[in-house]
Amino acid sequence: MNKEYEASLKSIETENVIDKLFYRRIGFVLARQLMGTGVTPNMITVVSIFVGVAAGVLFYPDNLGYNLCGILCLVIANILDCADGQLARLAGIKSEIGRILDGVAGDIWFLAIYLGLAFRLHDLYAGYDLCLFIGIALLSGFSHLFQANITDYYKTLHLFFISKDKGAEFQTAEEVIAKHKAFKPGLNKVFFLLYRWYTLAQVNATPSLQQMLHSLKSRYGEDIPETVRLSFRRQSLRLMTHYVDLLTFNGRTIILFIVVLTGYVQMYFLYEIVVLNIVLAIAMRKHEKMCTAFVVKQENEENSY
């Protein structure tokens, strides 16, 4: 079971403790039960959207029972989010559109959650215009979107340095643009346009990382030596465990659950907009410095031979 379980993950290295011990374990059991039933990963993703949106609705009332049900819904939505990817990997039916839909699903959950919290705040502070709280919710949503974007990029980059197979989802902007142009007009092309914008935002935010990738490609082509891969992963893993994990689902929902149950929902918006953006800025600065230093180290080692 352990080997099959690990095969259902992108990589054991990029999973945090709560995911490995809880969400991914349950997702794995569910994925195994659904194999051969005709249920597809995209079907699971769509169900997760409705469950996640229900969480946002249930976070609106200042009622412990409803709020506990909302927490349960969000936990179930995340289990489904794990199960769709695990089913795709176990059954060998991964698709780029499925990956994009999977990412959009999480964004929809949290948009509903932020709007639910905004309406709840308006009830608490009825003297203020609802538009103020909607604006705060949207700012939180944009912050969340950018944090998730960069976090996903760093994790996918780490997978790329594990192996070509593990890092197959890591693509350059040029590759994504070419694939988008190759799509026939339709819904899939629209979905992939979102992914194109998503990738360009990642590339534009990480100039030193792009320089490192260009340097490695010009030096090694598509065959980066294992020693180089291991060296980068050691440094990348430290950043992920110290900073990037705070920007993941678990890093934000632990705080979310606490503030929803205690009633101090305004504190979550402060956490999302202020604290997590500071964490993101520190993580990006350290990651960019790491990439610059990595290029210099590789050049020095090459010149020493």
N, C-alpha and C positions, 0 to 999 in steps of 0.2 A: 504493500500500500504506500509506503514512504516514497518509493521511486515513482509510482504513478501520481502521487500527490505532488511531488516536485515537478513532474512533467506538465502538470496542469497550471504551474506558475510561470510567469515570465522569467523570473530568477529568484532563488531564495535570498540572494544578496540584497535585492531591492525591496523586500517586504519588511515592514516594521513588525514589532513583536505582537501587537494586538491583532494585526491581520493574520500573521502566521498561526497564532494560537486560537483565534476565534473565527473571524470572518471567512478567511480562506478555507479553513477546515470544514465549516458548514457548507460553504459554496461548493467545495469539492464533492461532498456527499450528495448534494442536490444535483450537481452536474452529472455524476455517475448514474443517478436514478433516471435522469432525463435522456441519457444516451439511447438511441434507437427508438425513441418515442415519436419522432417527427417534430418535436419542439426544437426550434432553432435559437441560437444566441440572440438574434435580433428580437424574437418574440419575448424573451426574458427581459431584454432591455426596455421594451415598450411597457411591460407590466411594471418594471421598477420605476418608470416615470410617474405612473399613476399613484403608486405607493408613496414615493417621495413627495409628490405634490400634496397628498393627504396629510403628510407630516406637517407641512407648512400651514395647512388649514387648521390642524389641531393645536398648533403652537399659538394661534391667535387668542383663544379665550384664556383668561386668567383663572384656570381651573385645573387642579392637580390631576384629576382623572383624565381629562382630555389631553393634557400635556404628556402624561405617561404613555398614553396611546400614541401620541405623536412621536415620542422617542422610539417606541416599538416599531412604528412604521418606518422611521428613518433607518433603524438597524436592519429591518427586513429588506428595505430598498438597497442597502449596501451589500447585503448577502447576495441578493439577486444580481447586483452589479459585478460581484466577484464570480458568481456562477456562470454568467454569460461568457466571460472571457475564458474561464476554465473549461467550459463545455466546448468552446471553439477550438482550444488547443488540444483537448483530449480527442475530439472527433475529427480534427484536421480540417475545420471549415472556417478558418480565419478569413476576414476580408477587411479591406481598408475602409469601406463604407460602414461596416459593423463597428470598427474602432472609433470612427467619427461619431456615429450615433451613440456609442457608449459614453463618449465625452460630453456630448450635448445633453444626455440624460441627467448627469450630475449637475450641470449648470441649471437645468430646469428645476430640479429639486430645490436648489438653494435660492433661486429666484423666488419660488413660492414661499420658502421659509423666511426670507428677508422681508417680503411683502406682508406675511402674517405677523412678523414682529413689528413692522412699521404700523400696522393697524392697531396692534395691541398698545404700542406706545402712544398713539393718538388718543386711545381711550383713557390712558393714564394722565395725559397732558392735553386735555380737551381744549384748552385755551389757545393752543398753537394750531396753525393751518396744517391740514393733512399733507399738503404738498411738501412741507418740510421733511416729514418722516419718509415719504415716498422718495424724496431726493437722497436722504441718508441711506435708504435701502438700495437704491440704484448705485450709489457710490460704493457701498459694500459689495454689491454684485460685480462691479467693474474691478474692484480690488481683488476679489476672489478669482475672477476670470484670469487676470494677469498672473496672480500667484500660481494658479493651477497650470497655466501655460508654461511658465518657466520650470516649475517642479517636474512636469511631465517631460520636458526637454532634457533636464539633467538626468532623470531616471532612464530615459531612452538612450541617451548618450552612454551612460554606464553600461547598459545592456550591449551596446555596440562594441564596447571594449572587452566584453566577456567573450563574444564570438560573433561571427557573421550571421549565424542562424538566430541567436538571441536578439541581435541588434538589427534584424531585418526591417523593423519599423522606423529605424532612424534614417531619414532621407534629407538630402540637401534641398535648398529652395529650388534649384534648377530642376531636380528630379520631380518635385511636386508640381511645379508649373507645367512641365512636359506631360505629366500624367493627366493633369486637369484639362489640358488642351486636347488630349486624345479621347476624352469622354464624349459620347454622343449627347446632344441636348436632352435634358430631362432632369428628374429629381436627383439622381446620383451626381450629376455634374454640379448642381446647386450645392449639395452637401460637400462635395470636394472643393468647391470655391471657398467655403468656410474654413476647410483644412488648409487651403492655400494661404489665406489671410493669417491663420493661426501660426503656420510655419514661418511666414515672413516676419511676424512679430517676434518670434523666438530668435530668428537670425539677427534682426536689427538690434535686439537687446543684448547680444553677446558678441561684440566685435573681437575680443581676445580669443574666445573659443573658436570663432571662425578662422582666425589666423592660425591657431594651433592645428585645426583640421586640414587647412590648406598646406601647412608645413609638413604634416605627417603624410599626406597624400603625395606631395611632390617628392618626398624622400623614400617612401615605401610602397607607393601605389595602393593596391587593395589588400596587400599582405603585410599588415602591421605585425612586427615580431611579438611573441608572447611576453617577453620580458618588458617591453614597452607597455603592453596592455595591462600587465599586472601592476606596474609602477603607477599608472594613471588610476587604476581602480582603487588602490590603497588610499590615495589622496581623496578621490571622489567619495569613497565610502565614509570617510571621517566627516566630510561636509554634510552628507545626507543624514547621518545619524544625529549630528549636533544641531543642524539648522533645517534642512529640507523636510524632515519628518514632521516638524511643527506646522508645516504648510499643507499637510495632507488631510484627508478626511478625518482621521483620528485626532490629529492635532487641533482641529477646530471644533469637532463635535463634543469632545469632553467638556470644553468650556461652554459650548452651546447648551448642553444638557443641564449644566449647573445653573446657568443664568435663567433658563426657562423655568426650572423647578423653583428657584428662589424668587423669581419675579423681577429681578434686576436686568431686564432685557436690554436696556440701553448700554449696559456694560459689554454686551456682545458686539455691538456696532463699534465701540471704542477698540475692542480687541481686534476685530477684523480690519478696521481702517487704519488704526495707529500701530498696534503691537505687531501684527502679522506683516504689515508693509515694512516696518523696521527690520524684522527678521529677514524678509525677502531682500531688502537692500544690502544687508550684511552678507547674506548668502551669495548674492550676485557679485558683490565686490570681492569676496574671498575666492569665488570660483573663477572670476576673470584673472585675478592675481595668480591663482594656481595654474591656469592655462598658459599665461605669459611665462611663468617660471619653468613650466614643463618644456616649452619650446626652447628656452635658453639652455636648459639642462641637456636636451637632446643634441643641440648644436655643439655644445662644449664637449660632450662625449664623442661626437663624430669627429671633431677637430683634434681630439687627443690621440686618435688612432694613427 
